């Protein structure tokens, strides 16, 4: 047993289930106009970003989350030049996207300027200078409003959004109406990738609903997932496209693409990992097929 008396951060995943993290110190705790923000220092995972009581990323394993979200979609596009990110406050998604030299324009739209500023100040290694890259433009506004009003088309759209909480800023970015607009904003051959909630079979309803809703607007919708240690669960992501399937690539395809594009500094993603990410177990595939929930503006999804 540890000899010191820890302060504890408790993250609830269900009214009767939670994870505990020993806290060395609180770096920041406060509330912006949109969400509660905490940045803590832990012995086990290092520095952690917490939004509305949910760990978003940790110093120890943020590379797993961000490589998983970004690289399948980037690798599967023949020449990604114009990229739109909704959310992405820490800047780590920008860091990963900028590893591809084909990128010419990268726009990030995040509603919470104060939160992004806190990440720049307290989590600078997450972005690794990406906010200062001349290819990057950051807009502080509602991402749905931007996508609705801006008719520009993109090679890839990433949705790096927090879980849809009832009092949070983004639950209307998980609906049928929103995904329809997102699909319309893609160039031919374009695709999207998004974080899509828990893959724990006991907490799978959110992922299944997001998957079903995306299937209304995309020909290929494919779930994938990675175990994120600081989340203490396998976390869900979704790749969606009109013309491309992430299941068609073998190990060598992905490794050859990464080598050709000189993406050599990845710690998690490669061809073998790609194959594992998209190989969901039977129980998850069965649960997904049994769920028919569709998320709509007037019937939104709320995670716990």
KOLVO-706106 format. One record per residue: residue number from 1; x, y negated, z of N, C-alpha, C in turn. Coordinates in steps of 0.02 Angstrom, whole numbers, plus 50000, padded with zeros to 5 digits. Example, Ala and Ser with C-alpha at 12.3 -4.5 7.8 and 13.67 -1.06 7.14 Angstrom:
2
KEZA pos    nu    nv    nw   cau   cav   caw    cu    cv    cw
KEZA   1 50660 50284 50390 50615 50225 50390 50660 50165 50390
KEZA   2 50642 50112 50354 50684 50053 50357 50645 49998 50394
! end
This chain:
304
KEZA pos    nu    nv    nw   cau   cav   caw    cu    cv    cw
KEZA   1 50042 50060 50000 50000 50000 50000 50044 49937 50000
KEZA   2 50026 49885 49963 50065 49824 49963 50064 49791 50032
KEZA   3 50121 49761 50049 50127 49732 50116 50096 49663 50121
KEZA   4 50091 49627 50065 50066 49559 50068 49990 49557 50065
KEZA   5 49962 49504 50091 49889 49494 50089 49872 49455 50026
KEZA   6 49840 49487 49977 49824 49455 49914 49759 49416 49919
KEZA   7 49755 49363 49880 49691 49336 49862 49667 49376 49801
KEZA   8 49602 49384 49795 49576 49427 49742 49529 49390 49696
KEZA   9 49540 49399 49630 49491 49379 49580 49451 49441 49562
KEZA  10 49384 49436 49565 49341 49492 49550 49302 49475 49486
KEZA  11 49310 49518 49436 49275 49509 49373 49220 49562 49368
KEZA  12 49158 49539 49368 49101 49586 49365 49086 49603 49292
KEZA  13 49081 49668 49277 49060 49690 49212 48988 49716 49213
KEZA  14 48960 49721 49273 48892 49747 49283 48875 49729 49355
KEZA  15 48811 49722 49373 48794 49705 49442 48823 49753 49494
KEZA  16 48839 49815 49472 48865 49864 49520 48936 49886 49503
KEZA  17 48971 49850 49460 49038 49870 49440 49081 49809 49428
KEZA  18 49145 49812 49450 49189 49754 49443 49262 49777 49443
KEZA  19 49305 49733 49420 49377 49743 49422 49407 49690 49468
KEZA  20 49458 49709 49506 49490 49662 49552 49562 49650 49530
KEZA  21 49583 49587 49534 49651 49568 49515 49682 49527 49572
KEZA  22 49739 49550 49596 49774 49513 49648 49804 49448 49620
KEZA  23 49791 49392 49652 49810 49326 49628 49870 49300 49667
KEZA  24 49924 49284 49632 49981 49251 49664 49964 49178 49681
KEZA  25 49936 49143 49630 49916 49074 49641 49868 49052 49586
KEZA  26 49829 49002 49601 49785 48971 49552 49823 48913 49519
KEZA  27 49830 48917 49453 49862 48863 49415 49812 48807 49403
KEZA  28 49750 48826 49386 49698 48777 49373 49630 48808 49386
KEZA  29 49584 48768 49412 49515 48789 49419 49471 48727 49411
KEZA  30 49424 48730 49365 49380 48673 49354 49327 48689 49303
KEZA  31 49284 48642 49290 49229 48651 49243 49231 48596 49191
KEZA  32 49230 48616 49127 49224 48568 49073 49150 48555 49060
KEZA  33 49137 48519 49007 49067 48507 48989 49032 48571 48966
KEZA  34 49071 48624 48952 49042 48684 48922 49051 48748 48962
KEZA  35 49102 48751 49004 49116 48815 49037 49162 48806 49097
KEZA  36 49160 48856 49141 49205 48859 49198 49272 48888 49175
KEZA  37 49327 48857 49193 49393 48880 49172 49437 48891 49234
KEZA  38 49469 48948 49234 49520 48963 49284 49581 48990 49250
KEZA  39 49639 48968 49271 49703 48996 49249 49739 49018 49311
KEZA  40 49754 49083 49315 49783 49111 49375 49849 49145 49359
KEZA  41 49890 49152 49410 49953 49190 49405 49943 49255 49444
KEZA  42 49954 49311 49410 49947 49376 49442 50013 49413 49439
KEZA  43 50023 49458 49486 50083 49498 49486 50081 49550 49431
KEZA  44 50022 49577 49417 50016 49635 49372 50015 49615 49298
KEZA  45 49978 49562 49281 49970 49542 49210 50001 49474 49194
KEZA  46 50033 49442 49242 50059 49376 49229 50004 49324 49229
KEZA  47 50013 49272 49191 49964 49218 49189 49902 49240 49150
KEZA  48 49842 49222 49174 49779 49243 49143 49733 49184 49132
KEZA  49 49698 49184 49076 49646 49135 49062 49578 49166 49075
KEZA  50 49537 49131 49115 49471 49156 49133 49419 49104 49115
KEZA  51 49368 49124 49077 49313 49079 49059 49248 49109 49086
KEZA  52 49212 49068 49124 49148 49089 49153 49153 49157 49187
KEZA  53 49208 49167 49224 49216 49228 49263 49241 49288 49225
KEZA  54 49259 49280 49160 49281 49336 49119 49353 49323 49095
KEZA  55 49398 49371 49107 49465 49364 49081 49464 49365 49005
KEZA  56 49494 49314 48975 49498 49309 48902 49564 49336 48875
KEZA  57 49618 49324 48910 49683 49349 48889 49732 49344 48946
KEZA  58 49783 49386 48943 49834 49385 48995 49903 49384 48962
KEZA  59 49951 49359 48998 50019 49353 48973 50047 49422 48953
KEZA  60 50030 49473 48990 50058 49540 48978 50032 49571 48913
KEZA  61 49968 49562 48897 49939 49602 48843 49901 49562 48791
KEZA  62 49907 49495 48791 49868 49457 48742 49887 49476 48670
KEZA  63 49950 49500 48661 49970 49519 48593 49928 49577 48567
KEZA  64 49904 49622 48610 49863 49678 48588 49797 49651 48560
KEZA  65 49764 49608 48599 49700 49580 48578 49708 49541 48513
KEZA  66 49757 49497 48510 49762 49451 48453 49787 49486 48390
KEZA  67 49833 49533 48396 49854 49570 48337 49797 49614 48311
KEZA  68 49757 49641 48357 49700 49683 48337 49647 49642 48300
KEZA  69 49633 49583 48324 49583 49541 48292 49606 49517 48223
KEZA  70 49669 49497 48218 49692 49460 48159 49719 49504 48103
KEZA  71 49761 49552 48118 49801 49583 48065 49764 49631 48019
KEZA  72 49714 49670 48042 49678 49710 47992 49648 49667 47936
KEZA  73 49614 49613 47954 49583 49571 47904 49635 49537 47860
KEZA  74 49689 49513 47889 49740 49480 47850 49774 49529 47802
KEZA  75 49790 49588 47826 49824 49638 47784 49780 49662 47727
KEZA  76 49714 49666 47739 49669 49693 47689 49650 49643 47635
KEZA  77 49668 49580 47644 49655 49530 47592 49717 49525 47547
KEZA  78 49708 49524 47481 49767 49524 47437 49810 49461 47442
KEZA  79 49779 49403 47457 49817 49341 47462 49778 49290 47503
KEZA  80 49779 49297 47569 49740 49251 47611 49772 49181 47613
KEZA  81 49735 49133 47585 49760 49064 47582 49721 49016 47627
KEZA  82 49656 49022 47627 49614 48976 47666 49578 49015 47721
KEZA  83 49593 48997 47783 49568 49034 47840 49531 48987 47887
KEZA  84 49473 49009 47910 49434 48972 47960 49430 49014 48023
KEZA  85 49442 48981 48080 49436 49013 48145 49383 48976 48186
KEZA  86 49333 49012 48210 49285 48984 48257 49306 49007 48327
KEZA  87 49317 48960 48372 49344 48976 48438 49419 48976 48436
KEZA  88 49449 49024 48473 49522 49031 48470 49561 48982 48512
KEZA  89 49532 48960 48568 49559 48904 48606 49632 48910 48628
KEZA  90 49656 48970 48643 49726 48977 48667 49776 48962 48612
KEZA  91 49755 48970 48548 49800 48959 48493 49838 49021 48470
KEZA  92 49828 49077 48504 49864 49138 48484 49841 49165 48417
KEZA  93 49776 49155 48400 49753 49176 48334 49789 49137 48279
KEZA  94 49800 49072 48291 49837 49032 48243 49908 49059 48235
KEZA  95 49939 49075 48290 50008 49102 48290 50012 49164 48245
KEZA  96 49964 49209 48253 49966 49272 48214 49950 49259 48140
KEZA  97 49902 49217 48125 49884 49202 48055 49942 49170 48019
KEZA  98 49979 49127 48052 50034 49090 48020 50094 49135 48004
KEZA  99 50092 49196 48025 50146 49243 48006 50142 49260 47932
KEZA 100 50085 49246 47900 50075 49261 47829 50092 49198 47789
KEZA 101 50143 49203 47747 50168 49144 47711 50119 49121 47658
KEZA 102 50071 49163 47639 50022 49143 47588 49973 49090 47614
KEZA 103 49967 49084 47680 49918 49038 47710 49936 48966 47692
KEZA 104 49887 48931 47664 49896 48861 47645 49856 48814 47689
KEZA 105 49798 48838 47711 49753 48795 47751 49722 48837 47806
KEZA 106 49728 48813 47868 49703 48850 47926 49665 48801 47970
KEZA 107 49599 48809 47973 49557 48764 48013 49529 48802 48073
KEZA 108 49538 48774 48131 49510 48802 48193 49456 48754 48219
KEZA 109 49397 48781 48234 49342 48741 48259 49324 48766 48329
KEZA 110 49335 48725 48378 49321 48744 48448 49283 48687 48480
KEZA 111 49229 48704 48516 49186 48653 48544 49217 48618 48605
KEZA 112 49266 48651 48637 49289 48627 48703 49360 48600 48699
KEZA 113 49366 48535 48685 49432 48504 48678 49471 48507 48744
KEZA 114 49436 48500 48800 49470 48502 48864 49500 48571 48877
KEZA 115 49464 48624 48859 49490 48691 48869 49552 48703 48826
KEZA 116 49550 48681 48763 49608 48689 48719 49668 48651 48748
KEZA 117 49656 48591 48774 49709 48553 48804 49740 48588 48864
KEZA 118 49699 48620 48905 49724 48657 48963 49766 48716 48940
KEZA 119 49746 48749 48886 49786 48805 48860 49853 48780 48834
KEZA 120 49852 48724 48798 49916 48697 48774 49963 48681 48832
KEZA 121 49934 48656 48886 49975 48635 48943 50000 48694 48984
KEZA 122 49956 48741 48998 49973 48795 49046 49989 48862 49013
KEZA 123 49972 48870 48948 49984 48934 48914 50020 48921 48847
KEZA 124 50073 48882 48846 50103 48863 48782 50132 48921 48743
KEZA 125 50152 48976 48777 50180 49033 48740 50127 49069 48699
KEZA 126 50063 49060 48716 50010 49091 48676 50011 49063 48604
KEZA 127 50015 48998 48597 50012 48967 48531 50081 48963 48498
KEZA 128 50134 48962 48537 50202 48962 48511 50213 48909 48457
KEZA 129 50187 48849 48470 50197 48793 48424 50148 48790 48366
KEZA 130 50099 48836 48363 50054 48839 48306 50012 48775 48298
KEZA 131 49994 48743 48353 49953 48683 48348 49988 48626 48312
KEZA 132 50055 48629 48309 50093 48576 48277 50110 48592 48205
KEZA 133 50089 48651 48181 50105 48670 48112 50064 48627 48063
KEZA 134 50095 48600 48011 50058 48556 47965 50002 48590 47927
KEZA 135 50001 48656 47924 49947 48692 47891 49883 48694 47934
KEZA 136 49890 48678 47998 49836 48687 48046 49798 48621 48057
KEZA 137 49732 48626 48056 49689 48571 48076 49640 48596 48128
KEZA 138 49635 48561 48184 49590 48580 48238 49534 48530 48243
KEZA 139 49472 48555 48241 49412 48512 48248 49376 48531 48312
KEZA 140 49357 48480 48351 49323 48492 48414 49249 48478 48404
KEZA 141 49212 48531 48387 49141 48525 48376 49110 48595 48378
KEZA 142 49045 48597 48375 49009 48660 48374 49024 48697 48308
KEZA 143 49048 48759 48312 49068 48796 48253 49009 48810 48207
KEZA 144 48951 48823 48236 48893 48835 48193 48874 48773 48153
KEZA 145 48876 48716 48185 48860 48653 48150 48910 48642 48093
KEZA 146 48974 48656 48106 49025 48647 48055 49012 48693 47995
KEZA 147 48998 48756 48008 48988 48804 47954 48924 48790 47916
KEZA 148 48872 48768 47951 48809 48751 47918 48818 48691 47871
KEZA 149 48855 48641 47893 48859 48578 47856 48916 48576 47806
KEZA 150 48968 48616 47816 49026 48616 47772 49019 48673 47723
KEZA 151 49012 48658 47659 48999 48708 47607 49063 48740 47580
KEZA 152 49119 48722 47608 49183 48750 47585 49183 48826 47595
KEZA 153 49217 48861 47549 49221 48934 47554 49291 48955 47574
KEZA 154 49294 49012 47609 49355 49034 47641 49373 49106 47621
KEZA 155 49437 49121 47623 49459 49190 47610 49442 49235 47669
KEZA 156 49454 49210 47729 49438 49249 47790 49410 49201 47842
KEZA 157 49359 49224 47878 49333 49188 47935 49341 49232 47997
KEZA 158 49373 49206 48047 49381 49241 48111 49335 49209 48162
KEZA 159 49299 49250 48200 49256 49227 48253 49285 49252 48319
KEZA 160 49326 49209 48350 49359 49226 48414 49322 49190 48470
KEZA 161 49264 49216 48486 49218 49181 48531 49211 49218 48597
KEZA 162 49199 49182 48651 49185 49216 48714 49120 49255 48710
KEZA 163 49110 49299 48758 49049 49338 48761 48988 49291 48765
KEZA 164 48932 49310 48734 48874 49266 48733 48836 49266 48800
KEZA 165 48854 49219 48842 48821 49212 48907 48764 49162 48901
KEZA 166 48713 49170 48944 48654 49129 48940 48668 49055 48949
KEZA 167 48717 49039 48992 48734 48969 49003 48799 48950 48969
KEZA 168 48823 48993 48923 48885 48979 48888 48874 48941 48824
KEZA 169 48928 48923 48788 48922 48879 48730 48912 48914 48663
KEZA 170 48909 48981 48661 48914 49011 48594 48865 49068 48581
KEZA 171 48811 49074 48619 48767 49131 48607 48731 49127 48540
KEZA 172 48725 49067 48511 48694 49061 48445 48743 49073 48388
KEZA 173 48803 49096 48405 48852 49116 48354 48857 49192 48349
KEZA 174 48805 49226 48371 48801 49299 48366 48734 49321 48334
KEZA 175 48702 49278 48297 48634 49293 48274 48631 49307 48199
KEZA 176 48575 49336 48179 48562 49350 48108 48568 49287 48066
KEZA 177 48539 49233 48090 48539 49171 48052 48611 49144 48043
KEZA 178 48651 49149 48095 48720 49124 48091 48761 49168 48044
KEZA 179 48756 49234 48051 48796 49278 48009 48778 49271 47935
KEZA 180 48716 49254 47920 48696 49242 47850 48736 49183 47822
KEZA 181 48742 49130 47860 48780 49072 47836 48854 49089 47830
KEZA 182 48880 49126 47878 48951 49146 47874 48964 49185 47810
KEZA 183 48920 49232 47794 48928 49272 47732 48929 49227 47670
KEZA 184 48888 49175 47671 48884 49130 47614 48946 49085 47607
KEZA 185 48984 49079 47660 49043 49035 47659 49107 49073 47640
KEZA 186 49101 49135 47620 49160 49173 47599 49169 49170 47524
KEZA 187 49231 49166 47501 49247 49174 47431 49235 49246 47410
KEZA 188 49231 49259 47346 49228 49328 47322 49289 49366 47346
KEZA 189 49277 49424 47373 49332 49464 47400 49351 49446 47471
KEZA 190 49316 49397 47500 49331 49377 47568 49299 49422 47620
KEZA 191 49321 49413 47683 49291 49452 47737 49299 49417 47803
KEZA 192 49268 49446 47854 49270 49416 47921 49294 49469 47971
KEZA 193 49317 49445 48028 49333 49489 48085 49314 49452 48148
KEZA 194 49290 49488 48197 49267 49457 48259 49276 49503 48318
KEZA 195 49283 49473 48377 49279 49513 48438 49206 49529 48449
KEZA 196 49192 49591 48471 49123 49614 48473 49108 49654 48535
KEZA 197 49132 49631 48592 49112 49655 48658 49136 49726 48673
KEZA 198 49113 49751 48729 49140 49812 48761 49122 49875 48722
KEZA 199 49170 49922 48719 49157 49988 48690 49148 50042 48744
KEZA 200 49144 50022 48806 49126 50069 48860 49056 50096 48845
KEZA 201 49046 50162 48841 48979 50189 48824 48924 50165 48871
KEZA 202 48941 50148 48932 48891 50123 48980 48872 50050 48966
KEZA 203 48914 50015 48928 48904 49943 48916 48904 49928 48841
KEZA 204 48879 49975 48801 48889 49972 48729 48835 49933 48692
KEZA 205 48781 49914 48726 48724 49885 48691 48741 49821 48652
KEZA 206 48787 49780 48679 48804 49718 48645 48839 49732 48579
KEZA 207 48888 49777 48580 48924 49792 48518 48877 49820 48466
KEZA 208 48833 49865 48486 48786 49895 48438 48741 49843 48407
KEZA 209 48718 49795 48446 48674 49743 48420 48711 49698 48371
KEZA 210 48773 49680 48386 48813 49639 48340 48824 49677 48275
KEZA 211 48841 49740 48280 48852 49783 48221 48789 49785 48178
KEZA 212 48732 49799 48208 48669 49803 48170 48652 49737 48136
KEZA 213 48664 49683 48170 48648 49617 48143 48692 49600 48083
KEZA 214 48756 49615 48088 48801 49602 48032 48783 49644 47971
KEZA 215 48756 49703 47981 48739 49747 47925 48684 49718 47880
KEZA 216 48648 49669 47906 48597 49637 47865 48627 49595 47809
KEZA 217 48691 49576 47816 48720 49527 47770 48785 49550 47737
KEZA 218 48812 49607 47757 48875 49631 47728 48869 49703 47706
KEZA 219 48901 49720 47650 48899 49788 47624 48941 49836 47666
KEZA 220 48997 49811 47690 49041 49851 47732 49045 49819 47802
KEZA 221 49025 49856 47852 49029 49832 47922 49060 49889 47962
KEZA 222 49119 49878 47989 49156 49932 48020 49181 49913 48090
KEZA 223 49160 49951 48139 49181 49941 48208 49253 49967 48217
KEZA 224 49289 49933 48260 49354 49960 48280 49368 49936 48351
KEZA 225 49420 49965 48382 49431 49947 48452 49500 49963 48476
KEZA 226 49521 49928 48529 49585 49939 48561 49577 49933 48636
KEZA 227 49615 49974 48672 49615 49968 48745 49656 49907 48765
KEZA 228 49624 49862 48802 49657 49801 48827 49667 49810 48902
KEZA 229 49729 49819 48925 49739 49834 48997 49708 49784 49044
KEZA 230 49713 49719 49030 49685 49670 49077 49609 49669 49077
KEZA 231 49578 49696 49024 49505 49704 49023 49485 49769 49056
KEZA 232 49532 49815 49063 49521 49882 49091 49468 49920 49053
KEZA 233 49468 49913 48987 49419 49948 48945 49443 49946 48873
KEZA 234 49414 49988 48832 49424 49983 48760 49377 49929 48734
KEZA 235 49406 49880 48699 49368 49822 48678 49350 49828 48605
KEZA 236 49290 49803 48587 49265 49810 48520 49279 49751 48475
KEZA 237 49290 49765 48412 49299 49716 48358 49259 49742 48299
KEZA 238 49244 49697 48251 49210 49718 48190 49242 49683 48131
KEZA 239 49252 49722 48078 49274 49697 48013 49215 49702 47966
KEZA 240 49201 49648 47928 49143 49648 47883 49163 49615 47817
KEZA 241 49140 49646 47762 49157 49622 47695 49104 49645 47646
KEZA 242 49098 49610 47591 49054 49632 47537 49088 49683 47492
KEZA 243 49155 49681 47487 49189 49721 47437 49245 49765 47463
KEZA 244 49265 49757 47525 49323 49792 47551 49304 49834 47612
KEZA 245 49329 49895 47614 49321 49938 47673 49388 49947 47708
KEZA 246 49389 49937 47773 49450 49948 47812 49466 50021 47818
KEZA 247 49419 50064 47801 49428 50136 47808 49464 50167 47748
KEZA 248 49473 50128 47694 49503 50154 47633 49579 50155 47635
KEZA 249 49610 50121 47684 49682 50116 47687 49712 50172 47729
KEZA 250 49767 50202 47704 49802 50250 47745 49862 50217 47779
KEZA 251 49899 50255 47817 49955 50228 47856 50005 50193 47810
KEZA 252 50023 50226 47755 50073 50198 47711 50049 50133 47678
KEZA 253 49986 50130 47659 49958 50069 47629 49972 50009 47674
KEZA 254 49954 50014 47737 49962 49958 47784 50035 49942 47795
KEZA 255 50076 49993 47806 50147 49981 47818 50180 49948 47758
KEZA 256 50161 49969 47698 50189 49938 47637 50169 49865 47631
KEZA 257 50106 49850 47647 50082 49781 47644 50121 49737 47694
KEZA 258 50128 49761 47755 50164 49722 47806 50237 49711 47787
KEZA 259 50268 49763 47757 50338 49756 47736 50344 49707 47678
KEZA 260 50299 49713 47630 50300 49668 47572 50292 49595 47592
KEZA 261 50249 49583 47642 50236 49514 47664 50283 49492 47719
KEZA 262 50331 49534 47736 50382 49518 47786 50352 49503 47855
KEZA 263 50301 49544 47873 50272 49538 47940 50307 49590 47984
KEZA 264 50364 49570 48012 50406 49619 48046 50410 49612 48121
KEZA 265 50375 49564 48150 50383 49552 48222 50321 49572 48262
KEZA 266 50281 49619 48237 50222 49641 48273 50241 49692 48327
KEZA 267 50207 49688 48383 50220 49734 48438 50168 49789 48443
KEZA 268 50111 49781 48410 50056 49829 48418 50032 49858 48351
KEZA 269 50019 49815 48303 49985 49836 48241 50034 49861 48188
KEZA 270 50019 49919 48160 50051 49945 48101 50003 49994 48068
KEZA 271 50027 50033 48019 49983 50078 47984 49952 50131 48028
KEZA 272 49992 50161 48071 49966 50213 48116 49916 50184 48165
KEZA 273 49930 50124 48191 49883 50091 48236 49818 50074 48200
KEZA 274 49822 50051 48139 49762 50036 48099 49717 50097 48096
KEZA 275 49747 50153 48081 49708 50215 48077 49674 50231 48143
KEZA 276 49711 50222 48198 49683 50236 48264 49628 50186 48283
KEZA 277 49637 50122 48267 49588 50071 48284 49520 50086 48255
KEZA 278 49518 50110 48193 49455 50121 48158 49428 50193 48166
KEZA 279 49461 50232 48208 49438 50301 48220 49400 50304 48287
KEZA 280 49336 50286 48284 49296 50285 48344 49274 50355 48363
KEZA 281 49270 50370 48428 49249 50437 48450 49175 50449 48435
KEZA 282 49157 50513 48438 49090 50534 48419 49036 50502 48462
KEZA 283 49048 50496 48528 48995 50469 48572 48979 50397 48554
KEZA 284 49030 50358 48537 49018 50288 48518 48981 50284 48452
KEZA 285 48999 50326 48404 48965 50326 48339 48891 50347 48347
KEZA 286 48878 50394 48391 48809 50415 48404 48769 50359 48438
KEZA 287 48799 50327 48488 48764 50272 48521 48747 50216 48473
KEZA 288 48794 50201 48429 48784 50147 48380 48726 50164 48332
KEZA 289 48722 50227 48312 48670 50247 48265 48601 50249 48296
KEZA 290 48599 50253 48363 48534 50258 48398 48506 50190 48418
KEZA 291 48545 50138 48409 48525 50071 48430 48501 50032 48369
KEZA 292 48444 49998 48372 48419 49960 48315 48407 49886 48331
KEZA 293 48437 49861 48384 48428 49792 48404 48457 49744 48352
KEZA 294 48419 49693 48333 48442 49639 48290 48441 49575 48332
KEZA 295 48495 49536 48328 48501 49474 48366 48476 49416 48322
KEZA 296 48432 49375 48349 48404 49319 48312 48406 49256 48355
KEZA 297 48400 49199 48322 48402 49136 48359 48350 49133 48415
KEZA 298 48290 49159 48401 48237 49157 48452 48235 49221 48493
KEZA 299 48284 49264 48482 48291 49325 48524 48365 49341 48532
KEZA 300 48401 49296 48566 48475 49300 48567 48499 49357 48613
KEZA 301 48562 49374 48603 48596 49423 48645 48631 49388 48702
KEZA 302 48623 49414 48762 48661 49388 48819 48697 49446 48852
KEZA 303 48764 49440 48856 48804 49488 48894 48796 49473 48968
KEZA 304 48814 49522 49009 48811 49509 49081 48867 49463 49101
! end
